[in-house]
Amino acid sequence: MLGAGDAAIAPPVKHPVPVKAILSLLLAALVALAACAPAAPPPEAALPVEAETPAITVTDALGRSVSWDKPPQRMVIAGRANFMLSHAIYAFPEAPARVVALTQAQQTTVPFLSLLDPAFEAKTRFTTDSTAEEIAGANPDVVFLKRMMRDSIGNSLETLGIPVVYLDLETPEQYERELQLLGDLFGDPGRAETVWRFYATRLARIEEGLADLQALPSALVLQYNPRGGAVGFEVPPDTWMQTRMVTLTGGDPVWVGAGQSGWTTVNLEQIAAWNPERVFIISYFETVDQAVARLLEDPSWQGLRAVQQGQVFGFPKDFYSWDQPDARWILGVTWMATRMHPERFGEIVLQNELNAFYETLYGLDSTTIEAQVLPLLEGDLSSLD
């Protein structure tokens, strides 16, 4: 029994801690720990992504696919008949910056491309006999050649690993196709469309003007060739541009079937047997006006119908003759239409056509045309109508 002095010791009273208080303490601890932790590094800045240069593949005149990982920058124009390529290529504003070498022109002493390319005189020049190794020395990304140059030089360039693009540019259809090819190479398909539209609208105008034509005047295209000391006369092959011009302008080319793979010599007896209504004279080696004057003074020509009726015409030229599959062929077709059927195309003003050609294709202004082009004109232009 406990005494009065032996009071019982009561157990301590336990007060429960509220759950919310515990959570608050834990949260405070976490905040404190976070404050002491090192700051997380900022996310790395995104590096700029370089735009990928698209690869390019074109199909050339031989049906070959030629490819580059990026657009070719160093272009070379080589081989024979190279001016036919140059004048199409230089219709693209990018050409002066990319063409690093080309072949010396042969038909003219006045360099047309010097009007278009400020660096023209400083660029490497090749001859038509330059070797593949010489051309390779220009370090080209692409070499443009006519189809006919593959065996003589193209195969060697390809063996050296240099991309070669073969072009025809001999007919309207080939012009349309290969302008598109050049537009792809320059990355400028819109320019290709603009240039082809210039040709297409003029071809369409002639086709429309001949829509109801009943009779085709007989016509003869002759090259006057005084080389070798004796004057010779030559007709073009059936498939060449000179023959195509006659059919495009509503004429009947009387020599079809007589031509071979190149210019074919014909004599005066054959010309007299054809006795065409229209004669178109081409002269590459002396002025065409002199050539026509000599023919008209030759007694042996006086019996020809075309001479008697005043239908002998000298093919116009400026830097180059307009009869060739050079860029100027559209001027030749337009001019021939006005001579073949003056009653149908009398509204065409050749001065306007000339100006439009040089302005549209090459960006020359009227002052430059008047100063640099008009003084070179030869042939039957009747003061440009």
C-alpha positions as CSV (number, residue, x, y, z in Angstrom):
1,M,0.0,0.0,0.0
2,L,1.4,3.3,-0.9
3,G,1.9,5.9,1.7
4,A,0.6,9.3,1.5
5,G,4.1,10.4,0.5
6,D,4.6,7.9,-2.2
7,A,2.6,9.5,-4.9
8,A,2.3,7.5,-8.1
9,I,4.4,8.8,-11.1
10,A,2.1,9.3,-14.0
11,P,3.3,8.4,-17.6
12,P,4.0,11.5,-19.8
13,V,1.2,12.6,-22.0
14,K,1.9,12.2,-25.8
15,H,0.5,14.9,-28.1
16,P,0.2,13.7,-31.7
17,V,1.9,15.8,-34.4
18,P,-0.4,16.9,-37.1
19,V,0.2,15.3,-40.6
20,K,0.1,18.7,-42.3
21,A,2.9,19.9,-40.1
22,I,5.1,17.0,-41.1
23,L,4.4,17.6,-44.8
24,S,5.3,21.3,-44.3
25,L,8.6,20.4,-42.7
26,L,9.5,18.0,-45.5
27,L,8.6,20.5,-48.2
28,A,10.8,23.2,-46.5
29,A,13.7,20.7,-46.4
30,L,13.4,20.0,-50.0
31,V,13.3,23.7,-50.9
32,A,16.4,24.2,-48.8
33,L,18.2,21.4,-50.5
34,A,17.2,22.7,-53.9
35,A,18.5,26.2,-53.0
36,C,21.9,24.7,-52.1
37,A,22.2,22.5,-55.3
38,P,24.2,23.9,-58.2
39,A,22.1,25.5,-61.0
40,A,21.4,23.3,-64.0
41,P,23.3,24.4,-67.1
42,P,21.2,26.2,-69.7
43,P,20.3,24.2,-72.8
44,E,22.9,24.4,-75.5
45,A,22.1,26.8,-78.3
46,A,21.0,25.2,-81.5
47,L,23.7,25.2,-84.1
48,P,22.8,26.6,-87.5
49,V,22.1,23.9,-90.0
50,E,23.8,24.5,-93.3
51,A,21.4,24.3,-96.2
52,E,22.2,21.3,-98.3
53,T,23.1,22.0,-101.9
54,P,20.9,19.9,-104.1
55,A,22.5,17.3,-106.3
56,I,21.9,17.8,-110.1
57,T,21.4,15.2,-112.8
58,V,20.8,16.1,-116.5
59,T,20.2,14.0,-119.6
60,D,22.4,15.2,-122.5
61,A,22.0,14.9,-126.2
62,L,23.3,11.4,-126.2
63,G,20.8,10.3,-123.6
64,R,23.5,10.0,-120.9
65,S,22.7,10.9,-117.3
66,V,25.4,13.2,-116.0
67,S,25.4,14.0,-112.2
68,W,27.0,16.4,-109.7
69,D,26.8,16.5,-106.0
70,K,26.4,20.3,-106.3
71,P,25.8,22.7,-109.2
72,P,28.9,22.9,-111.4
73,Q,30.7,26.2,-111.1
74,R,33.6,26.0,-113.5
75,M,32.3,25.5,-117.0
76,V,34.3,25.0,-120.2
77,I,33.0,25.2,-123.8
78,A,35.3,23.3,-126.1
79,G,35.6,21.7,-129.5
80,R,34.4,22.6,-133.0
81,A,31.2,24.7,-133.7
82,N,31.6,25.9,-130.1
83,F,30.0,29.3,-130.8
84,M,26.7,27.5,-131.3
85,L,27.0,26.3,-127.7
86,S,28.4,29.6,-126.3
87,H,25.6,31.7,-127.6
88,A,22.9,29.5,-126.0
89,I,24.9,29.2,-122.8
90,Y,25.4,33.0,-122.6
91,A,21.7,33.6,-122.8
92,F,21.8,32.8,-119.1
93,P,23.0,35.7,-116.9
94,E,25.0,33.3,-114.7
95,A,27.3,32.3,-117.6
96,P,29.9,35.1,-117.3
97,A,30.7,34.1,-113.7
98,R,30.9,30.3,-114.4
99,V,32.5,30.0,-117.9
100,V,36.2,29.9,-117.2
101,A,37.5,28.8,-120.7
102,L,36.2,28.5,-124.2
103,T,37.4,27.9,-127.8
104,Q,38.6,30.7,-130.0
105,A,35.9,31.8,-132.5
106,Q,36.7,31.2,-136.2
107,Q,33.9,32.8,-138.2
108,T,34.3,36.3,-136.9
109,T,37.1,38.7,-136.0
110,V,34.7,40.6,-133.7
111,P,34.2,38.7,-130.4
112,F,30.5,38.9,-129.7
113,L,30.9,37.5,-126.2
114,S,33.1,40.5,-125.1
115,L,29.8,42.5,-125.1
116,L,28.3,40.1,-122.5
117,D,31.3,39.1,-120.4
118,P,33.5,41.8,-118.7
119,A,36.2,39.1,-118.1
120,F,36.1,37.6,-121.6
121,E,39.5,38.7,-122.6
122,A,41.1,37.2,-119.5
123,K,39.6,33.8,-119.9
124,T,41.5,30.8,-121.2
125,R,41.2,30.2,-124.9
126,F,41.5,26.8,-126.6
127,T,41.7,25.9,-130.3
128,T,39.6,23.3,-132.0
129,D,42.6,21.0,-131.8
130,S,43.2,21.4,-128.1
131,T,43.8,18.1,-126.3
132,A,41.8,16.6,-123.4
133,E,44.8,17.2,-121.2
134,E,44.9,20.9,-122.1
135,I,41.2,21.3,-121.4
136,A,41.6,19.4,-118.1
137,G,44.1,22.1,-117.1
138,A,41.3,24.5,-116.7
139,N,40.0,22.3,-113.8
140,P,36.4,22.2,-115.2
141,D,33.4,20.9,-113.3
142,V,31.8,20.4,-116.7
143,V,32.8,20.5,-120.4
144,F,30.2,21.3,-123.0
145,L,30.8,19.7,-126.4
146,K,28.8,19.2,-129.6
147,R,27.7,15.6,-130.1
148,M,30.2,15.1,-133.0
149,M,33.2,15.7,-130.7
150,R,32.8,12.6,-128.5
151,D,35.2,10.4,-130.4
152,S,37.8,13.0,-131.0
153,I,38.0,14.4,-127.5
154,G,35.0,13.7,-125.4
155,N,35.9,10.1,-124.6
156,S,39.4,11.2,-123.4
157,L,37.8,13.8,-121.1
158,E,35.5,11.2,-119.7
159,T,38.4,8.9,-119.1
160,L,40.1,11.6,-117.1
161,G,37.0,11.7,-114.9
162,I,35.7,15.1,-116.2
163,P,31.9,15.4,-116.6
164,V,31.0,16.1,-120.2
165,V,27.6,17.3,-121.4
166,Y,27.0,16.8,-125.1
167,L,24.6,19.2,-126.8
168,D,22.9,19.3,-130.2
169,L,21.2,22.7,-130.5
170,E,20.5,21.9,-134.2
171,T,16.7,22.1,-134.5
172,P,13.9,23.9,-132.7
173,E,13.0,20.8,-130.8
174,Q,16.5,20.3,-129.6
175,Y,16.7,24.0,-128.6
176,E,13.6,23.7,-126.5
177,R,15.0,20.5,-124.7
178,E,18.5,21.7,-124.2
179,L,17.6,25.2,-123.0
180,Q,15.8,23.3,-120.2
181,L,18.9,21.3,-119.5
182,L,21.0,24.5,-119.3
183,G,18.3,26.0,-117.0
184,D,18.7,23.1,-114.6
185,L,22.5,23.4,-114.6
186,F,22.4,27.1,-113.9
187,G,19.6,26.6,-111.3
188,D,17.5,29.0,-113.4
189,P,14.7,27.1,-115.1
190,G,12.6,30.3,-115.3
191,R,15.2,31.8,-117.6
192,A,15.1,28.8,-119.8
193,E,11.4,29.2,-120.2
194,T,11.8,32.9,-121.0
195,V,14.3,32.3,-123.7
196,W,12.4,29.5,-125.3
197,R,9.2,31.6,-125.2
198,F,11.0,34.1,-127.4
199,Y,11.6,31.5,-130.1
200,A,8.2,29.7,-129.7
201,T,6.1,32.9,-130.1
202,R,7.9,33.7,-133.4
203,L,7.6,30.2,-134.7
204,A,3.9,30.3,-133.9
205,R,3.4,33.6,-135.7
206,I,4.9,32.1,-138.9
207,E,2.9,28.9,-138.6
208,E,-0.3,30.9,-138.2
209,G,0.6,33.1,-141.2
210,L,1.0,30.0,-143.4
211,A,-2.1,28.2,-142.2
212,D,-4.1,28.4,-145.5
213,L,-1.1,28.3,-147.8
214,Q,-1.9,26.3,-151.0
215,A,1.3,26.5,-153.1
216,L,4.9,26.3,-151.9
217,P,7.5,28.4,-153.9
218,S,10.5,26.4,-154.9
219,A,13.6,27.5,-153.0
220,L,17.4,26.9,-153.0
221,V,19.9,27.6,-150.3
222,L,23.4,27.8,-151.5
223,Q,26.7,28.4,-149.7
224,Y,29.0,30.6,-151.9
225,N,32.5,29.2,-151.2
226,P,35.4,31.0,-152.8
227,R,38.1,29.0,-151.1
228,G,40.8,27.3,-153.1
229,G,40.8,30.0,-155.8
230,A,37.7,28.8,-157.5
231,V,34.1,29.6,-156.6
232,G,32.1,26.6,-155.5
233,F,28.4,26.2,-154.6
234,E,27.2,23.9,-151.9
235,V,23.9,22.7,-150.5
236,P,23.2,21.6,-146.9
237,P,22.0,18.2,-145.8
238,D,18.3,17.5,-145.6
239,T,18.3,17.5,-141.8
240,W,20.3,20.7,-141.2
241,M,18.8,24.0,-140.0
242,Q,19.2,25.7,-143.4
243,T,16.9,23.1,-145.0
244,R,14.5,23.3,-142.0
245,M,14.3,27.0,-142.4
246,V,12.9,26.6,-145.9
247,T,10.2,24.2,-144.7
248,L,9.3,26.3,-141.7
249,T,8.7,29.3,-143.8
250,G,6.5,27.7,-146.4
251,G,9.0,26.9,-149.2
252,D,9.9,23.8,-151.1
253,P,13.7,22.9,-150.8
254,V,14.5,21.7,-154.3
255,W,17.8,20.1,-153.3
256,V,16.4,17.6,-150.8
257,G,18.0,14.2,-151.5
258,A,21.1,15.7,-153.1
259,G,22.8,16.6,-149.8
260,Q,25.0,14.2,-147.9
261,S,26.3,14.3,-144.4
262,G,27.8,17.8,-144.8
263,W,27.9,20.6,-147.4
264,T,27.6,19.0,-150.8
265,T,29.1,20.7,-153.9
266,V,26.7,21.3,-156.8
267,N,27.5,22.7,-160.3
268,L,25.7,25.4,-162.3
269,E,24.1,22.8,-164.5
270,Q,22.3,21.3,-161.5
271,I,21.3,24.7,-160.2
272,A,19.9,25.5,-163.6
273,A,18.0,22.2,-163.7
274,W,16.4,23.1,-160.4
275,N,15.7,26.6,-161.6
276,P,14.1,27.7,-158.2
277,E,11.8,30.6,-157.7
278,R,13.9,31.8,-154.6
279,V,17.6,31.6,-154.1
280,F,19.2,32.3,-150.7
281,I,23.0,32.9,-150.7
282,I,25.1,32.2,-147.7
283,S,28.7,33.4,-147.5
284,Y,30.9,32.7,-144.5
285,F,34.3,33.7,-146.0
286,E,33.6,37.0,-147.6
287,T,30.8,39.6,-147.4
288,V,27.6,38.2,-148.6
289,D,26.8,41.4,-150.4
290,Q,29.9,41.0,-152.6
291,A,29.0,37.3,-153.2
292,V,25.5,38.2,-154.4
293,A,26.7,41.0,-156.6
294,R,29.2,38.7,-158.4
295,L,26.5,36.1,-159.1
296,L,24.1,38.7,-160.5
297,E,26.9,40.0,-162.8
298,D,27.7,36.5,-164.0
299,P,26.2,35.9,-167.5
300,S,25.8,32.2,-166.7
301,W,23.3,33.1,-164.0
302,Q,21.1,35.3,-166.1
303,G,18.8,32.5,-167.3
304,L,17.7,31.5,-163.9
305,R,14.1,32.4,-163.0
306,A,15.1,33.7,-159.5
307,V,17.6,36.2,-161.1
308,Q,15.1,37.4,-163.7
309,Q,12.5,38.0,-161.1
310,G,14.7,39.6,-158.5
311,Q,14.4,36.8,-156.0
312,V,18.1,36.2,-155.1
313,F,18.7,37.1,-151.5
314,G,21.9,37.4,-149.5
315,F,21.5,35.7,-146.1
316,P,21.8,38.4,-143.3
317,K,24.6,38.3,-140.7
318,D,26.0,40.4,-138.0
319,F,28.6,38.7,-135.8
320,Y,27.5,35.5,-137.4
321,S,25.4,34.5,-140.3
322,W,21.7,34.0,-139.4
323,D,21.4,30.7,-141.4
324,Q,23.2,28.5,-138.8
325,P,21.9,26.6,-135.8
326,D,23.4,29.4,-133.7
327,A,21.1,31.4,-131.3
328,R,20.4,33.7,-134.3
329,W,18.5,31.0,-136.3
330,I,15.2,32.6,-135.2
331,L,16.3,35.8,-136.9
332,G,17.1,33.8,-140.0
333,V,13.7,32.1,-140.0
334,T,11.8,35.3,-139.4
335,W,13.8,37.1,-142.2
336,M,13.3,34.2,-144.6
337,A,9.5,34.2,-144.0
338,T,9.4,37.9,-145.1
339,R,11.2,37.0,-148.4
340,M,9.4,33.7,-149.0
341,H,6.0,35.2,-148.5
342,P,6.2,39.0,-148.3
343,E,2.4,39.3,-148.8
344,R,1.8,37.3,-145.6
345,F,4.6,38.7,-143.4
346,G,4.9,42.3,-144.5
347,E,4.0,43.6,-141.1
348,I,7.2,42.2,-139.5
349,V,9.8,44.9,-138.9
350,L,13.2,43.3,-138.8
351,Q,14.7,46.2,-136.8
352,N,12.2,45.4,-134.0
353,E,13.0,41.7,-134.3
354,L,16.7,42.4,-134.0
355,N,16.3,44.7,-131.0
356,A,14.1,42.2,-129.3
357,F,16.5,39.4,-129.9
358,Y,19.5,41.1,-128.3
359,E,17.5,42.7,-125.5
360,T,15.7,39.5,-124.5
361,L,18.5,37.0,-124.9
362,Y,21.5,39.1,-123.9
363,G,20.2,42.2,-122.1
364,L,21.8,44.6,-124.5
365,D,20.2,48.1,-124.6
366,S,19.3,50.0,-127.8
367,T,22.4,52.2,-127.6
368,T,24.7,49.2,-127.5
369,I,22.8,47.5,-130.3
370,E,23.0,50.6,-132.5
371,A,26.7,51.1,-131.8
372,Q,27.9,47.4,-131.8
373,V,25.5,45.4,-133.9
374,L,24.0,47.5,-136.6
375,P,27.4,48.4,-138.2
376,L,28.1,44.7,-138.8
377,L,24.9,43.9,-140.7
378,E,25.2,42.4,-144.2
379,G,22.8,40.8,-146.5
380,D,19.4,41.5,-147.9
381,L,17.8,43.5,-145.1
382,S,16.3,46.3,-147.2
383,S,17.4,48.8,-144.5
384,L,15.8,46.5,-141.9
385,D,12.4,47.1,-143.5
